[in-house]
């Protein structure tokens, strides 16, 4: 039995999200269903503040949302994609703030240089923040 504080088997969630990443989202109804699912899983956390989607799955979720925002012909889907992006990014930053309140320490610049960019590839909330920034910058063409 699953409780609020124990995460369900994540491979099933990963399988579902990965199937959306490779799906044909050209139909408006498919776009909308994908956005709803990705928003739900992207913002959901367990009782221990662990996110359902992290790292590369979070990155791909953000990419799907801004791809729909940029490419859809449906104005309602564009609005939904924009709202999903805003909520996903807000959710990541809320988790980051909560992690900092709990005592996580940001890496100092000297340590960051020693790690040669691996700071944002770690499996932490702060790593998710780096992933979000990276995705947004790449999506904007930087």
N, C-alpha and C positions, 0 to 999 in steps of 0.2 A: 504494500500500500504506500502511495506517495503522500507526503505531507507538504505543506507550504515551504518548509525549510529544506527539504531534500529534493534535489533536482531530478526530473525524470530522465530516462535514458536519452542522452543527447544525440546519439547517432541517428535516431529517427527524425529529430528536428533538423539535423544537418542534411539528411537525405532529402527531406521535403524542400528545404531552402535551396539546396544545390539543383534540384530538379527545376525550380523556378528560374534559376540563373541561366539555364540552357534552353528554356522553353521559348516558343514563339509567342511573343506578347503583342502581335500585330492587331489582334481583335480588341476592341475597347473593353468588352466585358472581361477578357483575360487580363488586361492591364490592371483594371480595377481590383479584381480578385487577388492578383499578385501583390499589389500595393497594400491591400488590407492585411494579408497574411504577413508580409514582411514588416509592416509597421507593428503589428501585434507582437511578433516574436522579437523584433529589434528593440522594443521598449520594455518588454516584460523582464522582470527579475524574480528571483526566488527570495525566500525569507532571509537568506544570508547575503543579499545584495549582489549575487552573482547573476550576470546577464545570460539570457538564453543564447544570444548571438554575440560572438566576440571575434576579434582578430579579422581574419580574411572573410569570414561569413558576414560580419558587420560591414566590412569594406564593400563587398559585393552587393549587399542590400542597399547601401547608399548609392552605389553606381547605378543599380537598376532604377532607383527612384529618380535620380537626376537624368537618366537616359529617357525615361518616360516623360519627365517634365519637358525635356528639350525636343522630343520627337513625336509626341502624340498629337493627333488632330482633334482630340476631344478636350474641350475646355474644362469640363468637370474633372476629367482625369488629370489634367495639368494642375488644377487647383489642389486635387487630392495628393498628387506627387509632391507639390511644394509644401503642403501641410505635413506630409509624412517626413520629408527631409528636416523640416524645422523641429518636429517632435523627436526624431531620432537623435539629432545633434543635441537637443536640449536634454534628452534622457542620458546621453553619455556624459555631458558636463555635470548633471546632477549627481550621477554616480561618482564622478571624479571628486566633486566637492565633499560628498559623504565620505569617500575614502580618505581624503585629507583630514577631515574632522576626526576620523578614527585613528589617525596617527601615521598614515603612509607619508613618506618623505619624498619630495621631489629630488631628482638626481641633480647634483651640482654640475656646473659646466665642465669642470676638470674631469669628473668621472664620465660624463657623456662623451667627451673626446676620446677617452681611453677605450670606451666600448664601441667606437667607430660606428655610430648610428644604430646600434642594437637596442637602444633605450626604448624606442617605440615598438619594438617587435616582441617585447616581453608579454607574458600572459597576465597583465594587470589592467586595472581600470585606466591607469595613465597610458598604457599601451594602446587602449582603444581610442583615447583622445588623439594620440599621434596618428592613428589609422584614419580617423575622421578628417583631420587636417590634410593628410596626404591625399585622400580621396577627393576632397573638395578642390584642392589646388590642381590636381591632375585633371579633374573635370572642367576646370576653368581654363585649362591650356597652359598652366605655368610649369 
